[in-house]
Amino acid sequence: MVISQQTIRSIIGVIGNVISCGLFLSPLPTFVKIIKKGTVEQFSPVPYLATALNCMLWIFYGLPFVHPNSLLVITINGIGLTFESVYLTIFLIYSNAQGRLKVVKVLAAEIAFVVVVVVVVLLAAHTYEKRTLIVGILCIIFGTCMYAAPLSVMKLVVQTKSVKYMPFSLSLASFLNGICWTTYAFLPFDINILIPNGLGTLLALSQLVLYACYYKATPRAEPKSDIEMHQSI
């Protein structure tokens, strides 16, 4: 029996959805800590704000009137947006007045930006190709920026010669997630999904290589770090 390309694509997309869900769940320990302490302390809302914007753009990209046959892109980013909404709500509850105002301002700006993108694309672009091109470029830009976030942590690993700042499970999940969505992008070829996830795969692989290089050099008596990394499609 010959399995069609669409069936293979769907299977890979489902696997990618499962792995991506794991990535979206990875910040849970941080937010449990925030709730228990009743304060966000020095944790930054930036990764969650960035991920929320990225998810909103990918949801729009996957809609039938922008890029047909992209249901799995919509589902995983819809799930991701739900998680980010919960995380940001917790930030709003446990932040001080100044921190709460910053989150509201940035979130409002993101929503306004997405609304402008939706209106402009629907009014100015009247074909699937043009809509896919415009929204795809934006997804590439913001997706690449998200995947570049771990570079600072990788630099810290080299400087401290310690992998305590870079959890192995998260790096491995990021690598597997990148492979799934990069493969998905070839069935059929979709450069807008390929570029950010291809770069994400390379960065995650670099993290695993660094982990292998510095794992033995990491002092076992050191306390666990509160620094975290957060990624998506």
Beta strands, then each sheet from edge to edge (+ up, - down):
end
